[in-house]
Amino acid sequence: MQVLSNGVPVTTDSENFAPMRDSSALLGDPDKLRAQFEQDGYVYLRGILDREKVMQLRGFYFGMFDPAYFAEDTSPEAGIWSGTIPAGQLSHGVAGHPAHTLVRSPEFEQFAASPELEQVARILLDDDQVFQLPRQIVRHFNKGPLSSRAHTDFDYMDRGSASIITMWLPIGDCPVQSGGLTYLEGSHTIAKDKLDVLKTKRTDRPNDTRPISHDLDWTAQQLGGRWLYADYQAGDVAIHSPHLVHASLDTQTDMMRMSVDVRFLPRSVEPDPRWLTKWSGDDGN
Ligand SMILES: O=C(O)CCC(=O)C(=O)O
């Protein structure tokens, strides 16, 4: 099956598309893990969260939808799309939509407070006092030509400190064909003005100055580097620098992609005020 992002094919030969480095073995060696993060702009840690807890959150979320959204004889936890959007289903993340409800639920709060996440944040930020931003985003895609465009996080949070890390958590298994996160190798060291000049050149969102492009091949041709992928499993975490260019891939399976991103920063630095309130799909940020 071809790999796509926003309906545009992504070249997958080994010169353009490569697996992420798995840094799980460095978990017991904080200095080496931090050095790897600084070198690559990301670390990919497999199975650091309890799979059962992750799958329970998936089941809790999909359990809030109309059963017509799911294929017959499948559980909400499996998250298998029926191929139809039930009448009356609200836009993603607006008040009343399950994603909006989820991020305000005790179930989610407990999940986001998993000590494994804070422990890794302390290592990567090299600080014992870390803080999780309250604006935590739930993403969910059924099959279709839609995914996150190439961007850096700092373009969405540039009214605060850049001493911040993002954790991307697949809530369920997410092989490449289900549309997970992809990183542009080595892009965290590229100067901002080199990224900024690309933003108007090839974009399906001419009125939004934040994304670089919806075309991942074109982005890699301009900046160099391969797109890095993973066949994520529930319990894995991919963590990136706010300067690393990343995007996501289209969901081409009936199994829906659900993920959460949470962000940590040292308590001593100034957060972007837009990230201090709960996320809503229509908050414009
Ligand atoms: O999950 C996605 O599609 C994009 C997530 C993202 O860009 C992020 O976590 O920074």
The ligand as an SDF file (V2000), in Angstrom:
LIG
                    3D

 10  9  0  0  0  0  0  0  0  0999 V2000
   -0.8680   13.6380   15.6110 O   0  0  0  0  0  0  0  0  0  0  0  0
   -0.7090   14.4090   14.6830 C   0  0  0  0  0  0  0  0  0  0  0  0
   -1.2630   14.2750   13.5880 O   0  0  0  0  0  0  0  0  0  0  0  0
    0.2090   15.5960   14.8420 C   0  0  0  0  0  0  0  0  0  0  0  0
    0.6880   15.7770   16.2210 C   0  0  0  0  0  0  0  0  0  0  0  0
    1.6910   16.8470   16.3600 C   0  0  0  0  0  0  0  0  0  0  0  0
    2.0070   17.5380   15.4550 O   0  0  0  0  0  0  0  0  0  0  0  0
    2.3480   17.0350   17.6120 C   0  0  0  0  0  0  0  0  0  0  0  0
    2.1030   16.2640   18.5430 O   0  0  0  0  0  0  0  0  0  0  0  0
    3.1400   17.9800   17.7240 O   0  0  0  0  0  0  0  0  0  0  0  0
  1  2  2  0
  2  3  1  0
  2  4  1  0
  4  5  1  0
  5  6  1  0
  6  7  2  0
  6  8  1  0
  8  9  2  0
  8 10  1  0
M  END
$$$$
